[in-house]
Amino acid sequence: PVVFAADDIDKYERGFFIDYRKDLPGEIVESGKAEDILKALRNASIDHPNYKVFKENHLSACDGHSAERIAYFIKNIYNTI
């Protein structure tokens, strides 16, 4: 589950890449108050409506094998030296 503490969201909401308020896969806490953030964390769920779509669109390369790919890459560089 994800919670976005974004009391400064208006500085970043420019319609460039994603619409933060519409597309982020978790609750956005804009107040900046610790108690509001804690409440959101307590209620956070992986079942957020945007979670699956966000993951497919932005995290599709996260397949659990990134460390393996990095090790393979380093090994190949080392073997070519």
C-alpha positions in Angstrom: 0.0 0.0 0.0 1.1 3.5 -0.7 0.2 6.9 0.8 1.4 10.2 -0.7 2.2 12.9 1.7 2.0 15.8 -0.7 1.1 19.1 0.9 3.0 20.7 -2.0 1.2 18.8 -4.8 0.1 22.0 -6.5 3.8 22.8 -7.3 4.1 19.5 -9.2 0.7 19.2 -10.8 1.4 20.5 -14.3 -0.3 17.9 -16.4 3.0 16.8 -17.8 3.4 13.0 -17.2 0.5 11.9 -15.0 -2.5 13.5 -13.3 -1.4 13.0 -9.7 -4.8 13.4 -8.2 -6.4 11.0 -10.7 -3.6 8.5 -11.4 -1.6 7.9 -8.2 -2.2 4.4 -6.7 -2.9 5.5 -3.1 -4.4 8.2 -1.0 -2.9 11.7 -1.3 -2.7 13.6 2.0 -2.5 17.3 1.1 -2.8 18.7 4.6 0.7 18.1 5.8 -0.6 17.1 9.2 1.0 14.1 10.8 -2.3 12.9 12.2 -3.8 12.9 8.7 -0.8 11.0 7.3 -1.0 8.4 10.1 -4.7 8.0 9.5 -4.1 7.4 5.8 -1.3 4.9 6.6 -3.6 3.0 8.9 -6.3 2.8 6.3 -3.9 2.2 3.3 -4.7 -0.8 1.1 -3.2 -2.5 -1.9 -6.7 -2.7 -3.2 -6.7 1.0 -4.3 -8.5 1.3 -7.6 -5.5 2.8 -9.4 -2.9 0.3 -8.1 -3.1 -2.3 -10.8 -3.2 0.1 -13.7 -0.4 2.2 -12.3 1.7 -0.9 -11.7 1.1 -2.1 -15.3 1.9 1.3 -16.8 4.9 2.3 -14.7 6.3 -0.7 -13.0 6.0 -3.5 -15.5 9.8 -4.1 -15.5 9.6 -5.0 -11.8 9.6 -8.7 -12.1 11.7 -9.7 -9.1 14.9 -10.3 -11.1 16.5 -6.9 -11.1 19.4 -7.9 -8.8 20.0 -11.0 -11.1 20.2 -8.7 -14.2 22.6 -6.3 -12.4 24.9 -9.2 -11.3 24.8 -10.6 -14.9 25.7 -7.1 -16.3 28.6 -6.6 -13.9 29.9 -10.1 -14.5 29.9 -9.5 -18.3 31.7 -6.2 -17.9 34.3 -7.9 -15.6 34.8 -10.7 -18.1 35.5 -8.3 -21.0 38.2 -6.4 -19.1 
